[in-house]
Amino acid sequence: TKKDKIHIFEEWTLENKRGTYLSKKYGIRREKVNYLINLIKIHGLSVLDKSYTHYSKEYKEHAIKRVLLGNESINAVALDLGLPGNGMLSNWIRSYKENGYNVVIKKKGRRIHEQERVKRIRTAQARKRQVASPEFKAYCRKRIYKKIGCLGSKKKEPTKTEIAQAVTELRHELGLAVKKIIEIINANEDLPHISRSNYYDVYTREDKDQVHHSDVMMRIREIYDEIKNRYVAPGYRRITHILHREGYQINR
């Protein structure tokens, strides 16, 4: 509700409460808490007064192209446009791809079974055209090259875990098979390579903790960023203390 959103913002700004605590208190994901805070900081509390908004085809297409062609993040574009959540823009992009790179405005009203069947067939056909289109293939290569190329640093190669996590994220984002993504990666000599066996080993052997506790690792990085300017060298004891206070089960 609007009242809860205002309370979340007040606790964040006035009481210095953070995402994990507010997420547990109000029963929403931490990512949504962070998005809400940034949304209000940019547009003010009046952004919560917006009622249902109709978004035109042109408006949606402009937002989508800022992400796909302008290399802006979904989160940044959604915040700039004042959308109630970044999931809305993600849905627009998914629908855009499923419909062969076209924006489709759904008609109001209940669809009958035959219309639903025709819709499913058209969606499947559009998906086949999309996957086979040179534009989509070029976009996939560009997206994969960019994501994998950003891993690691000049002095340090990315770990197999980092590559495997990126491959998993790309699989969900692009709808491609792991095999295909790895083939595209390994065909580029400038990118760090990974075999399919390495990819699947990540989820069963030495890097298991990193994969299954990515939420904790992300929170540790957030805590470090929050307190690094207050302490000369924030160590693991201080970070562990904060994690315990927020309810995480971490060994000291």
ChimeraX commands (.cxc) that place a marker at each C-alpha (Angstrom):
marker #1 position 0.00,0.00,0.00 radius 0.5
marker #1 position 0.97,3.65,-0.32 radius 0.5
marker #1 position 1.15,3.91,3.47 radius 0.5
marker #1 position 3.62,1.01,3.70 radius 0.5
marker #1 position 5.76,2.51,0.96 radius 0.5
marker #1 position 5.97,5.81,2.83 radius 0.5
marker #1 position 6.89,3.97,6.04 radius 0.5
marker #1 position 9.62,2.05,4.21 radius 0.5
marker #1 position 11.09,5.27,2.85 radius 0.5
marker #1 position 10.95,6.96,6.25 radius 0.5
marker #1 position 12.63,4.03,8.00 radius 0.5
marker #1 position 15.34,4.01,5.32 radius 0.5
marker #1 position 16.08,7.73,5.47 radius 0.5
marker #1 position 15.33,8.60,9.11 radius 0.5
marker #1 position 16.16,5.37,10.97 radius 0.5
marker #1 position 18.92,4.11,8.66 radius 0.5
marker #1 position 17.18,0.76,8.16 radius 0.5
marker #1 position 18.30,-1.16,5.10 radius 0.5
marker #1 position 16.98,-3.52,2.44 radius 0.5
marker #1 position 17.22,-6.87,4.19 radius 0.5
marker #1 position 15.56,-5.64,7.40 radius 0.5
marker #1 position 12.78,-3.81,5.52 radius 0.5
marker #1 position 12.29,-6.77,3.19 radius 0.5
marker #1 position 11.63,-9.11,6.11 radius 0.5
marker #1 position 9.46,-6.60,7.97 radius 0.5
marker #1 position 7.16,-5.78,5.05 radius 0.5
marker #1 position 7.31,-9.13,3.24 radius 0.5
marker #1 position 8.69,-7.88,-0.06 radius 0.5
marker #1 position 11.90,-8.64,-1.92 radius 0.5
marker #1 position 14.97,-6.56,-1.06 radius 0.5
marker #1 position 15.37,-5.59,-4.73 radius 0.5
marker #1 position 11.89,-4.03,-4.65 radius 0.5
marker #1 position 12.78,-2.11,-1.50 radius 0.5
marker #1 position 15.90,-0.69,-3.13 radius 0.5
marker #1 position 13.96,0.20,-6.28 radius 0.5
marker #1 position 11.24,1.95,-4.25 radius 0.5
marker #1 position 13.79,4.03,-2.34 radius 0.5
marker #1 position 15.55,5.15,-5.52 radius 0.5
marker #1 position 12.21,5.86,-7.22 radius 0.5
marker #1 position 11.10,8.20,-4.42 radius 0.5
marker #1 position 14.52,9.87,-4.23 radius 0.5
marker #1 position 14.32,10.71,-7.95 radius 0.5
marker #1 position 10.63,11.62,-8.33 radius 0.5
marker #1 position 9.53,12.44,-4.79 radius 0.5
marker #1 position 6.65,10.95,-2.78 radius 0.5
marker #1 position 4.20,12.25,-5.38 radius 0.5
marker #1 position 5.23,9.35,-7.61 radius 0.5
marker #1 position 3.17,7.13,-5.30 radius 0.5
marker #1 position 0.01,9.06,-6.18 radius 0.5
marker #1 position -0.02,7.84,-9.78 radius 0.5
marker #1 position -3.13,5.86,-10.59 radius 0.5
marker #1 position -3.39,3.38,-13.45 radius 0.5
marker #1 position -1.44,4.67,-16.43 radius 0.5
marker #1 position -1.95,3.69,-20.06 radius 0.5
marker #1 position 1.36,3.38,-21.87 radius 0.5
marker #1 position 1.22,3.84,-25.63 radius 0.5
marker #1 position 2.95,1.58,-28.12 radius 0.5
marker #1 position 5.43,4.35,-28.97 radius 0.5
marker #1 position 6.22,4.94,-25.29 radius 0.5
marker #1 position 6.92,1.26,-24.66 radius 0.5
marker #1 position 9.03,0.90,-27.80 radius 0.5
marker #1 position 11.16,3.92,-26.88 radius 0.5
marker #1 position 11.79,2.49,-23.40 radius 0.5
marker #1 position 12.61,-0.96,-24.80 radius 0.5
marker #1 position 15.09,0.40,-27.34 radius 0.5
marker #1 position 16.89,2.38,-24.64 radius 0.5
marker #1 position 17.74,-1.00,-23.10 radius 0.5
marker #1 position 18.30,-3.18,-26.18 radius 0.5
marker #1 position 20.02,-0.62,-28.40 radius 0.5
marker #1 position 21.16,2.09,-26.01 radius 0.5
marker #1 position 22.84,-0.32,-23.58 radius 0.5
marker #1 position 21.06,1.25,-20.59 radius 0.5
marker #1 position 20.09,-1.06,-17.73 radius 0.5
marker #1 position 16.46,-2.02,-17.19 radius 0.5
marker #1 position 16.63,-0.64,-13.67 radius 0.5
marker #1 position 18.03,2.74,-14.76 radius 0.5
marker #1 position 15.44,3.22,-17.54 radius 0.5
marker #1 position 12.54,2.17,-15.31 radius 0.5
marker #1 position 13.63,4.61,-12.60 radius 0.5
marker #1 position 14.11,7.44,-15.09 radius 0.5
marker #1 position 10.61,6.91,-16.48 radius 0.5
marker #1 position 9.09,6.64,-13.00 radius 0.5
marker #1 position 7.65,3.17,-13.57 radius 0.5
marker #1 position 6.20,1.59,-10.41 radius 0.5
marker #1 position 8.60,-1.36,-10.78 radius 0.5
marker #1 position 11.39,-2.53,-13.09 radius 0.5
marker #1 position 9.46,-5.76,-13.62 radius 0.5
marker #1 position 7.05,-3.83,-15.83 radius 0.5
marker #1 position 9.82,-2.92,-18.28 radius 0.5
marker #1 position 11.18,-6.48,-18.13 radius 0.5
marker #1 position 7.74,-7.76,-19.16 radius 0.5
marker #1 position 7.59,-5.27,-22.04 radius 0.5
marker #1 position 10.96,-6.46,-23.31 radius 0.5
marker #1 position 10.01,-10.14,-23.01 radius 0.5
marker #1 position 6.75,-9.55,-24.88 radius 0.5
marker #1 position 8.62,-7.50,-27.49 radius 0.5
marker #1 position 10.99,-10.39,-28.20 radius 0.5
marker #1 position 8.25,-13.03,-28.14 radius 0.5
marker #1 position 6.30,-11.07,-30.76 radius 0.5
marker #1 position 9.17,-10.86,-33.22 radius 0.5
marker #1 position 10.51,-7.49,-32.03 radius 0.5
marker #1 position 7.11,-5.81,-32.18 radius 0.5
marker #1 position 5.16,-4.03,-29.46 radius 0.5
marker #1 position 1.70,-5.57,-29.12 radius 0.5
marker #1 position -0.98,-3.73,-27.12 radius 0.5
marker #1 position -3.35,-6.26,-25.57 radius 0.5
marker #1 position -7.05,-5.66,-26.06 radius 0.5
marker #1 position -9.25,-5.47,-22.99 radius 0.5
marker #1 position -11.83,-8.15,-22.30 radius 0.5
marker #1 position -11.93,-11.92,-21.75 radius 0.5
marker #1 position -10.46,-14.04,-24.52 radius 0.5
marker #1 position -12.24,-17.21,-25.63 radius 0.5
marker #1 position -10.40,-20.53,-25.88 radius 0.5
marker #1 position -9.96,-20.37,-29.65 radius 0.5
marker #1 position -8.37,-16.95,-29.42 radius 0.5
marker #1 position -6.01,-18.24,-26.74 radius 0.5
marker #1 position -5.05,-21.20,-28.92 radius 0.5
marker #1 position -4.36,-18.94,-31.89 radius 0.5
marker #1 position -2.35,-16.64,-29.66 radius 0.5
marker #1 position -0.17,-19.53,-28.44 radius 0.5
marker #1 position 0.47,-20.65,-32.01 radius 0.5
marker #1 position 1.38,-17.13,-33.11 radius 0.5
marker #1 position 3.64,-16.68,-30.10 radius 0.5
marker #1 position 5.47,-19.92,-30.88 radius 0.5
marker #1 position 5.85,-18.92,-34.53 radius 0.5
marker #1 position 7.10,-15.47,-33.55 radius 0.5
marker #1 position 9.60,-17.09,-31.19 radius 0.5
marker #1 position 10.93,-19.28,-34.02 radius 0.5
marker #1 position 11.25,-16.26,-36.32 radius 0.5
marker #1 position 12.95,-14.32,-33.55 radius 0.5
marker #1 position 15.56,-16.99,-32.83 radius 0.5
marker #1 position 16.30,-17.38,-36.54 radius 0.5
marker #1 position 16.50,-13.66,-37.29 radius 0.5
marker #1 position 19.95,-12.14,-37.91 radius 0.5
marker #1 position 18.97,-9.20,-35.70 radius 0.5
marker #1 position 18.29,-11.45,-32.70 radius 0.5
marker #1 position 21.44,-13.52,-33.27 radius 0.5
marker #1 position 23.53,-10.34,-33.44 radius 0.5
marker #1 position 21.88,-9.01,-30.29 radius 0.5
marker #1 position 22.59,-12.28,-28.44 radius 0.5
marker #1 position 26.25,-12.25,-29.44 radius 0.5
marker #1 position 26.59,-8.61,-28.40 radius 0.5
marker #1 position 24.90,-9.25,-25.07 radius 0.5
marker #1 position 26.99,-12.35,-24.34 radius 0.5
marker #1 position 30.27,-10.66,-25.33 radius 0.5
marker #1 position 29.48,-7.67,-23.13 radius 0.5
marker #1 position 28.44,-9.64,-20.04 radius 0.5
marker #1 position 31.31,-12.14,-20.17 radius 0.5
marker #1 position 33.82,-9.45,-21.18 radius 0.5
marker #1 position 32.99,-7.43,-18.07 radius 0.5
marker #1 position 33.90,-10.27,-15.71 radius 0.5
marker #1 position 37.17,-10.21,-13.80 radius 0.5
marker #1 position 39.73,-7.43,-14.22 radius 0.5
marker #1 position 42.89,-6.61,-16.15 radius 0.5
marker #1 position 45.02,-8.30,-13.50 radius 0.5
marker #1 position 42.72,-11.17,-12.58 radius 0.5
marker #1 position 40.89,-13.70,-14.73 radius 0.5
marker #1 position 37.27,-14.40,-13.74 radius 0.5
marker #1 position 36.65,-17.65,-11.85 radius 0.5
marker #1 position 34.68,-20.52,-13.34 radius 0.5
marker #1 position 31.97,-19.69,-10.81 radius 0.5
marker #1 position 31.64,-16.12,-12.09 radius 0.5
marker #1 position 31.48,-17.32,-15.70 radius 0.5
marker #1 position 28.93,-20.03,-14.83 radius 0.5
marker #1 position 26.71,-17.54,-13.00 radius 0.5
marker #1 position 26.85,-15.19,-15.99 radius 0.5
marker #1 position 25.92,-18.05,-18.33 radius 0.5
marker #1 position 22.92,-18.90,-16.14 radius 0.5
marker #1 position 21.76,-15.27,-16.16 radius 0.5
marker #1 position 22.15,-15.11,-19.94 radius 0.5
marker #1 position 20.16,-18.33,-20.34 radius 0.5
marker #1 position 17.23,-16.81,-18.47 radius 0.5
marker #1 position 17.55,-13.46,-20.23 radius 0.5
marker #1 position 17.93,-14.67,-23.82 radius 0.5
marker #1 position 16.12,-18.01,-23.69 radius 0.5
marker #1 position 19.10,-19.79,-25.25 radius 0.5
marker #1 position 20.44,-23.20,-24.26 radius 0.5
marker #1 position 23.56,-23.39,-22.11 radius 0.5
marker #1 position 25.31,-25.28,-24.91 radius 0.5
marker #1 position 24.66,-22.46,-27.40 radius 0.5
marker #1 position 25.81,-19.72,-25.02 radius 0.5
marker #1 position 29.04,-21.57,-24.22 radius 0.5
marker #1 position 29.68,-22.13,-27.95 radius 0.5
marker #1 position 29.38,-18.38,-28.58 radius 0.5
marker #1 position 31.70,-17.61,-25.66 radius 0.5
marker #1 position 34.36,-20.14,-26.64 radius 0.5
marker #1 position 34.32,-19.02,-30.28 radius 0.5
marker #1 position 35.67,-15.63,-29.18 radius 0.5
marker #1 position 39.38,-15.80,-28.31 radius 0.5
marker #1 position 39.20,-12.54,-26.34 radius 0.5
marker #1 position 36.77,-13.98,-23.78 radius 0.5
marker #1 position 37.49,-16.31,-20.85 radius 0.5
marker #1 position 36.37,-19.81,-21.82 radius 0.5
marker #1 position 34.41,-22.46,-19.96 radius 0.5
marker #1 position 33.47,-26.01,-20.91 radius 0.5
marker #1 position 30.04,-27.53,-20.33 radius 0.5
marker #1 position 31.53,-29.90,-17.77 radius 0.5
marker #1 position 33.09,-26.95,-15.91 radius 0.5
marker #1 position 29.74,-25.18,-15.97 radius 0.5
marker #1 position 27.86,-28.09,-14.39 radius 0.5
marker #1 position 30.70,-28.82,-11.95 radius 0.5
marker #1 position 30.23,-25.37,-10.44 radius 0.5
marker #1 position 26.89,-26.47,-9.01 radius 0.5
marker #1 position 28.17,-29.69,-7.48 radius 0.5
marker #1 position 31.73,-29.14,-6.25 radius 0.5
marker #1 position 34.10,-26.55,-4.81 radius 0.5
marker #1 position 32.22,-23.38,-5.81 radius 0.5
marker #1 position 28.92,-24.59,-4.37 radius 0.5
marker #1 position 28.74,-22.04,-1.56 radius 0.5
marker #1 position 29.30,-19.11,-3.91 radius 0.5
marker #1 position 26.42,-20.22,-6.15 radius 0.5
marker #1 position 23.87,-21.14,-3.50 radius 0.5
marker #1 position 24.64,-18.22,-1.18 radius 0.5
marker #1 position 24.82,-15.46,-3.76 radius 0.5
marker #1 position 22.18,-13.53,-1.77 radius 0.5
marker #1 position 24.47,-13.43,1.27 radius 0.5
marker #1 position 27.47,-12.47,-0.85 radius 0.5
marker #1 position 25.49,-9.63,-2.42 radius 0.5
marker #1 position 24.45,-8.38,1.03 radius 0.5
marker #1 position 28.08,-8.48,2.23 radius 0.5
marker #1 position 29.09,-6.26,-0.68 radius 0.5
marker #1 position 26.19,-3.90,0.10 radius 0.5
marker #1 position 27.22,-3.66,3.76 radius 0.5
marker #1 position 30.82,-2.97,2.81 radius 0.5
marker #1 position 29.75,-0.16,0.46 radius 0.5
marker #1 position 27.51,1.30,3.18 radius 0.5
marker #1 position 30.17,1.43,5.92 radius 0.5
marker #1 position 33.46,1.81,4.06 radius 0.5
marker #1 position 33.36,5.60,4.39 radius 0.5
marker #1 position 32.68,5.43,8.14 radius 0.5
marker #1 position 35.55,3.10,9.03 radius 0.5
marker #1 position 39.17,3.04,7.89 radius 0.5
marker #1 position 39.11,-0.69,7.19 radius 0.5
marker #1 position 35.76,-2.38,7.88 radius 0.5
marker #1 position 36.70,-5.97,8.70 radius 0.5
marker #1 position 34.85,-9.25,8.62 radius 0.5
marker #1 position 33.92,-9.05,12.34 radius 0.5
marker #1 position 31.94,-5.85,11.89 radius 0.5
marker #1 position 30.26,-7.15,8.73 radius 0.5
marker #1 position 29.46,-10.48,10.42 radius 0.5
marker #1 position 27.94,-8.61,13.37 radius 0.5
marker #1 position 25.63,-6.69,11.02 radius 0.5
marker #1 position 24.64,-9.91,9.23 radius 0.5
marker #1 position 23.78,-11.59,12.55 radius 0.5
marker #1 position 21.72,-8.56,13.56 radius 0.5
marker #1 position 19.75,-8.86,10.31 radius 0.5
marker #1 position 19.03,-12.55,10.90 radius 0.5
marker #1 position 21.64,-14.24,8.69 radius 0.5
marker #1 position 23.16,-17.47,10.04 radius 0.5
marker #1 position 26.87,-16.86,9.50 radius 0.5
marker #1 position 29.79,-18.47,11.34 radius 0.5
marker #1 position 31.99,-15.99,13.19 radius 0.5
marker link #1:1,2 radius 0.2
marker link #1:2,3 radius 0.2
marker link #1:3,4 radius 0.2
marker link #1:4,5 radius 0.2
marker link #1:5,6 radius 0.2
marker link #1:6,7 radius 0.2
marker link #1:7,8 radius 0.2
marker link #1:8,9 radius 0.2
marker link #1:9,10 radius 0.2
marker link #1:10,11 radius 0.2
marker link #1:11,12 radius 0.2
marker link #1:12,13 radius 0.2
marker link #1:13,14 radius 0.2
marker link #1:14,15 radius 0.2
marker link #1:15,16 radius 0.2
marker link #1:16,17 radius 0.2
marker link #1:17,18 radius 0.2
marker link #1:18,19 radius 0.2
marker link #1:19,20 radius 0.2
marker link #1:20,21 radius 0.2
marker link #1:21,22 radius 0.2
marker link #1:22,23 radius 0.2
marker link #1:23,24 radius 0.2
marker link #1:24,25 radius 0.2
marker link #1:25,26 radius 0.2
marker link #1:26,27 radius 0.2
marker link #1:27,28 radius 0.2
marker link #1:28,29 radius 0.2
marker link #1:29,30 radius 0.2
marker link #1:30,31 radius 0.2
marker link #1:31,32 radius 0.2
marker link #1:32,33 radius 0.2
marker link #1:33,34 radius 0.2
marker link #1:34,35 radius 0.2
marker link #1:35,36 radius 0.2
marker link #1:36,37 radius 0.2
marker link #1:37,38 radius 0.2
marker link #1:38,39 radius 0.2
marker link #1:39,40 radius 0.2
marker link #1:40,41 radius 0.2
marker link #1:41,42 radius 0.2
marker link #1:42,43 radius 0.2
marker link #1:43,44 radius 0.2
marker link #1:44,45 radius 0.2
marker link #1:45,46 radius 0.2
marker link #1:46,47 radius 0.2
marker link #1:47,48 radius 0.2
marker link #1:48,49 radius 0.2
marker link #1:49,50 radius 0.2
marker link #1:50,51 radius 0.2
marker link #1:51,52 radius 0.2
marker link #1:52,53 radius 0.2
marker link #1:53,54 radius 0.2
marker link #1:54,55 radius 0.2
marker link #1:55,56 radius 0.2
marker link #1:56,57 radius 0.2
marker link #1:57,58 radius 0.2
marker link #1:58,59 radius 0.2
marker link #1:59,60 radius 0.2
marker link #1:60,61 radius 0.2
marker link #1:61,62 radius 0.2
marker link #1:62,63 radius 0.2
marker link #1:63,64 radius 0.2
marker link #1:64,65 radius 0.2
marker link #1:65,66 radius 0.2
marker link #1:66,67 radius 0.2
marker link #1:67,68 radius 0.2
marker link #1:68,69 radius 0.2
marker link #1:69,70 radius 0.2
marker link #1:70,71 radius 0.2
marker link #1:71,72 radius 0.2
marker link #1:72,73 radius 0.2
marker link #1:73,74 radius 0.2
marker link #1:74,75 radius 0.2
marker link #1:75,76 radius 0.2
marker link #1:76,77 radius 0.2
marker link #1:77,78 radius 0.2
marker link #1:78,79 radius 0.2
marker link #1:79,80 radius 0.2
marker link #1:80,81 radius 0.2
marker link #1:81,82 radius 0.2
marker link #1:82,83 radius 0.2
marker link #1:83,84 radius 0.2
marker link #1:84,85 radius 0.2
marker link #1:85,86 radius 0.2
marker link #1:86,87 radius 0.2
marker link #1:87,88 radius 0.2
marker link #1:88,89 radius 0.2
marker link #1:89,90 radius 0.2
marker link #1:90,91 radius 0.2
marker link #1:91,92 radius 0.2
marker link #1:92,93 radius 0.2
marker link #1:93,94 radius 0.2
marker link #1:94,95 radius 0.2
marker link #1:95,96 radius 0.2
marker link #1:96,97 radius 0.2
marker link #1:97,98 radius 0.2
marker link #1:98,99 radius 0.2
marker link #1:99,100 radius 0.2
marker link #1:100,101 radius 0.2
marker link #1:101,102 radius 0.2
marker link #1:102,103 radius 0.2
marker link #1:103,104 radius 0.2
marker link #1:104,105 radius 0.2
marker link #1:105,106 radius 0.2
marker link #1:106,107 radius 0.2
marker link #1:107,108 radius 0.2
marker link #1:108,109 radius 0.2
marker link #1:109,110 radius 0.2
marker link #1:110,111 radius 0.2
marker link #1:111,112 radius 0.2
marker link #1:112,113 radius 0.2
marker link #1:113,114 radius 0.2
marker link #1:114,115 radius 0.2
marker link #1:115,116 radius 0.2
marker link #1:116,117 radius 0.2
marker link #1:117,118 radius 0.2
marker link #1:118,119 radius 0.2
marker link #1:119,120 radius 0.2
marker link #1:120,121 radius 0.2
marker link #1:121,122 radius 0.2
marker link #1:122,123 radius 0.2
marker link #1:123,124 radius 0.2
marker link #1:124,125 radius 0.2
marker link #1:125,126 radius 0.2
marker link #1:126,127 radius 0.2
marker link #1:127,128 radius 0.2
marker link #1:128,129 radius 0.2
marker link #1:129,130 radius 0.2
marker link #1:130,131 radius 0.2
marker link #1:131,132 radius 0.2
marker link #1:132,133 radius 0.2
marker link #1:133,134 radius 0.2
marker link #1:134,135 radius 0.2
marker link #1:135,136 radius 0.2
marker link #1:136,137 radius 0.2
marker link #1:137,138 radius 0.2
marker link #1:138,139 radius 0.2
marker link #1:139,140 radius 0.2
marker link #1:140,141 radius 0.2
marker link #1:141,142 radius 0.2
marker link #1:142,143 radius 0.2
marker link #1:143,144 radius 0.2
marker link #1:144,145 radius 0.2
marker link #1:145,146 radius 0.2
marker link #1:146,147 radius 0.2
marker link #1:147,148 radius 0.2
marker link #1:148,149 radius 0.2
marker link #1:149,150 radius 0.2
marker link #1:150,151 radius 0.2
marker link #1:151,152 radius 0.2
marker link #1:152,153 radius 0.2
marker link #1:153,154 radius 0.2
marker link #1:154,155 radius 0.2
marker link #1:155,156 radius 0.2
marker link #1:156,157 radius 0.2
marker link #1:157,158 radius 0.2
marker link #1:158,159 radius 0.2
marker link #1:159,160 radius 0.2
marker link #1:160,161 radius 0.2
marker link #1:161,162 radius 0.2
marker link #1:162,163 radius 0.2
marker link #1:163,164 radius 0.2
marker link #1:164,165 radius 0.2
marker link #1:165,166 radius 0.2
marker link #1:166,167 radius 0.2
marker link #1:167,168 radius 0.2
marker link #1:168,169 radius 0.2
marker link #1:169,170 radius 0.2
marker link #1:170,171 radius 0.2
marker link #1:171,172 radius 0.2
marker link #1:172,173 radius 0.2
marker link #1:173,174 radius 0.2
marker link #1:174,175 radius 0.2
marker link #1:175,176 radius 0.2
marker link #1:176,177 radius 0.2
marker link #1:177,178 radius 0.2
marker link #1:178,179 radius 0.2
marker link #1:179,180 radius 0.2
marker link #1:180,181 radius 0.2
marker link #1:181,182 radius 0.2
marker link #1:182,183 radius 0.2
marker link #1:183,184 radius 0.2
marker link #1:184,185 radius 0.2
marker link #1:185,186 radius 0.2
marker link #1:186,187 radius 0.2
marker link #1:187,188 radius 0.2
marker link #1:188,189 radius 0.2
marker link #1:189,190 radius 0.2
marker link #1:190,191 radius 0.2
marker link #1:191,192 radius 0.2
marker link #1:192,193 radius 0.2
marker link #1:193,194 radius 0.2
marker link #1:194,195 radius 0.2
marker link #1:195,196 radius 0.2
marker link #1:196,197 radius 0.2
marker link #1:197,198 radius 0.2
marker link #1:198,199 radius 0.2
marker link #1:199,200 radius 0.2
marker link #1:200,201 radius 0.2
marker link #1:201,202 radius 0.2
marker link #1:202,203 radius 0.2
marker link #1:203,204 radius 0.2
marker link #1:204,205 radius 0.2
marker link #1:205,206 radius 0.2
marker link #1:206,207 radius 0.2
marker link #1:207,208 radius 0.2
marker link #1:208,209 radius 0.2
marker link #1:209,210 radius 0.2
marker link #1:210,211 radius 0.2
marker link #1:211,212 radius 0.2
marker link #1:212,213 radius 0.2
marker link #1:213,214 radius 0.2
marker link #1:214,215 radius 0.2
marker link #1:215,216 radius 0.2
marker link #1:216,217 radius 0.2
marker link #1:217,218 radius 0.2
marker link #1:218,219 radius 0.2
marker link #1:219,220 radius 0.2
marker link #1:220,221 radius 0.2
marker link #1:221,222 radius 0.2
marker link #1:222,223 radius 0.2
marker link #1:223,224 radius 0.2
marker link #1:224,225 radius 0.2
marker link #1:225,226 radius 0.2
marker link #1:226,227 radius 0.2
marker link #1:227,228 radius 0.2
marker link #1:228,229 radius 0.2
marker link #1:229,230 radius 0.2
marker link #1:230,231 radius 0.2
marker link #1:231,232 radius 0.2
marker link #1:232,233 radius 0.2
marker link #1:233,234 radius 0.2
marker link #1:234,235 radius 0.2
marker link #1:235,236 radius 0.2
marker link #1:236,237 radius 0.2
marker link #1:237,238 radius 0.2
marker link #1:238,239 radius 0.2
marker link #1:239,240 radius 0.2
marker link #1:240,241 radius 0.2
marker link #1:241,242 radius 0.2
marker link #1:242,243 radius 0.2
marker link #1:243,244 radius 0.2
marker link #1:244,245 radius 0.2
marker link #1:245,246 radius 0.2
marker link #1:246,247 radius 0.2
marker link #1:247,248 radius 0.2
marker link #1:248,249 radius 0.2
marker link #1:249,250 radius 0.2
marker link #1:250,251 radius 0.2
marker link #1:251,252 radius 0.2
view
